[in-house]
Amino acid sequence: MKLFRIACSGMALAVLAACGTTYELPGVDEGVTSRANAMFAEAQSSPERGLNSQASGVARFTRVALRVEPVAKKFCEAELANKPGIDCNVRLELDYKAEERNAYFTYAEKGKKSPVIRFTVPILRDVQSDDEVAFILGHEYGHLIGQHIDKQQKQAIAGALIMGTLIAAAGGGTTYDADAVNSGIELGAALGHGAFSKNYELESDMLGARIAAAAGYDPVRGAKYFARAEEARGETGKLSFWGTHPADADRIAVVIATSEQIKARQALVRKEAKK
């Protein structure tokens, strides 16, 4: 029995490790880090700017989405061509009721893979450029392309299995504490769900930068939005966009490095075209 438990734990760990990020992030050198820190410091020291009107924010979103959506869909279909059954036809929605400045990717209904990206009106009132909206939208598409929700669900199952099995095994086979095992399962699920959260966000930043750039926007200028100070939780206690994300300077550095990669490839293409 103990051998079976150990084997199950090893299998769960293997599943958890297999659910990591798909893409390799660009290298971040000292020059990129310095630029990212400078951008972050500048944004933090800038005076607060007034909010957009709801009408202008919604108009900006509509304008940007018309350009980004077809580019993101094409990118999604190309990246996930070897994974049949994944829907790249994302439904874009606005949430007029939420109080938090937020944008997120989800599925329309449980059990159905109908992808949805929602922006709250407060975040649209807060953005200061089309580049910011384009980058945020590209970032959310990145969660679909990276299959992050699916991976987190698998990680939660693997984590629950690991902790539940270990706690049950700790009883030595002589006693069984159902409450302890259940608590272990819940803890394991939570740990598994969040195992790669930071990496997923950085991966989505990289993919979002590529999508925004392909749509004709400046992803570095767009990423400035995330250098602004923001509480992780709003007044209602719900997590804001910042609540589960890595340090702002880190994500800005990834966007800068990705932008440099894009420019280098474009320069190479132009050079090859001249030959």
MOMO-V753237 format. One record per residue. RES is the residue in one letter. PSI is psi in radians with two decimals (999 if undefined). NEAR is the number of other C-alpha atoms within 12 Angstrom. Layout:
BEGIN
((RES PSI NEAR) (RES PSI NEAR))
END
This chain:
BEGIN
((M -0.76 12) (K -0.64 17) (L -0.68 12) (F -0.73 13) (R -0.76 23) (I -0.70 22) (A -0.72 17) (C -0.74 24) (S -0.75 28) (G -0.70 21) (M -0.74 21) (A -0.71 30) (L -0.67 28) (A -0.72 19) (V -0.75 25) (L -0.77 32) (A -0.55 22) (A -0.18 18) (C 0.39 33) (G -2.86 32) (T 2.72 31) (T -0.60 26) (Y 2.63 22) (E 2.21 18) (L 2.63 27) (P 2.62 26) (G 2.45 20) (V 1.91 25) (D -3.09 17) (E -0.62 13) (G -0.76 15) (V -0.76 27) (T -0.72 23) (S -0.77 19) (R -0.73 25) (A -0.77 32) (N -0.65 25) (A -0.75 21) (M -0.74 31) (F -0.81 29) (A -0.71 20) (E -0.77 18) (A -0.67 25) (Q -0.52 21) (S -0.15 14) (S 2.53 14) (P 2.65 10) (E 2.46 12) (R 2.69 14) (G 2.75 10) (L 2.61 19) (N 2.80 21) (S 2.76 18) (Q -0.73 21) (A -0.77 16) (S -0.62 21) (G -0.78 29) (V -0.70 28) (A -0.71 21) (R -0.78 28) (F -0.81 39) (T -0.75 23) (R -0.80 18) (V -0.72 31) (A -0.61 37) (L -0.55 20) (R -0.70 27) (V -0.69 38) (E -0.88 33) (P -0.60 22) (V -0.79 30) (A -0.69 40) (K -0.79 32) (K -0.73 23) (F -0.77 29) (C -0.82 34) (E -0.65 23) (A -0.74 16) (E -0.54 24) (L 0.41 22) (A -0.51 16) (N 0.17 10) (K 1.43 15) (P 2.59 11) (G -0.15 13) (I 2.20 25) (D 2.10 25) (C 0.07 35) (N 1.53 25) (V 2.35 35) (R 2.14 25) (L 2.25 31) (E 2.68 24) (L 2.37 27) (D 1.90 23) (Y -0.14 21) (K -0.53 13) (A 2.54 23) (E -0.36 24) (E 2.58 31) (R 1.89 37) (N 2.72 40) (A 2.43 38) (Y 2.73 38) (F 2.45 36) (T -3.04 29) (Y 2.57 28) (A -0.77 18) (E 2.65 10) (K 2.38 11) (G -0.17 10) (K 2.30 14) (K 1.01 22) (S 1.76 21) (P 2.47 33) (V 2.40 28) (I 2.19 32) (R 2.40 33) (F 2.36 39) (T 2.67 32) (V -0.65 31) (P -0.63 30) (I -0.54 39) (L -0.48 40) (R -0.38 30) (D -0.52 32) (V 2.61 39) (Q 0.00 28) (S 2.82 31) (D -0.58 36) (D -0.67 35) (E -0.78 36) (V -0.74 48) (A -0.72 48) (F -0.76 47) (I -0.78 52) (L -0.76 53) (G -0.67 53) (H -0.76 43) (E -0.65 46) (Y -0.58 52) (G -0.58 43) (H -0.62 41) (L -0.88 43) (I -0.67 42) (G -0.09 40) (Q 0.77 35) (H -0.66 37) (I -0.79 32) (D -0.74 28) (K -0.70 30) (Q -0.60 33) (Q -0.73 27) (K -0.67 32) (Q -0.66 34) (A -0.73 34) (I -0.78 32) (A -0.75 37) (G -0.72 37) (A -0.72 34) (L -0.75 39) (I -0.95 37) (M -0.71 34) (G -0.73 34) (T -0.76 38) (L -0.73 31) (I -0.68 31) (A -0.71 30) (A -0.51 27) (A -0.36 20) (G -0.13 17) (G 0.18 15) (G -0.04 15) (T -0.55 9) (T 2.78 13) (Y 1.96 17) (D 1.72 19) (A -0.70 15) (D -0.75 13) (A -0.73 22) (V -0.76 25) (N -0.71 22) (S -0.69 21) (G -0.68 27) (I -0.77 27) (E -0.76 24) (L -0.76 24) (G -0.69 34) (A -0.74 28) (A -0.76 26) (L -0.72 26) (G -0.71 33) (H -0.64 30) (G 0.13 30) (A -0.70 31) (F 0.38 32) (S -0.85 30) (K -0.78 25) (N -0.65 30) (Y -0.71 39) (E -0.74 45) (L -0.66 41) (E -0.73 39) (S -0.59 42) (D -0.75 47) (M -0.82 47) (L -0.69 45) (G -0.65 50) (A -0.70 50) (R -0.72 43) (I -0.82 44) (A -0.75 45) (A -0.73 38) (A -0.48 29) (A -0.01 30) (G 0.29 21) (Y 2.89 31) (D 1.83 32) (P -0.54 44) (V -0.78 39) (R -0.63 31) (G -0.64 38) (A -0.20 46) (K -0.44 38) (Y -0.60 37) (F 0.04 44) (A -0.11 33) (R 2.58 30) (A 2.43 24) (E 2.41 24) (E 2.51 21) (A -0.51 22) (R 2.49 18) (G -3.03 19) (E -0.46 13) (T -0.08 13) (G -0.09 13) (K 2.61 18) (L 2.35 22) (S -3.08 28) (F -0.52 34) (W -0.26 29) (G -0.49 26) (T 0.31 25) (H 2.72 31) (P 3.05 26) (A 2.40 25) (D -0.75 35) (A -0.60 33) (D -0.76 36) (R -0.58 45) (I -0.69 43) (A -0.72 40) (V -0.71 40) (V -0.74 48) (I -0.80 42) (A -0.69 34) (T -0.73 37) (S -0.69 37) (E -0.66 27) (Q -0.77 23) (I -0.80 26) (K -0.69 20) (A -0.71 14) (R -0.70 15) (Q -0.70 16) (A -0.68 14) (L -0.72 14) (V -0.75 13) (R -0.68 12) (K -0.75 11) (E -0.61 10) (A -0.48 9) (K -0.28 8) (K 999 7))
END
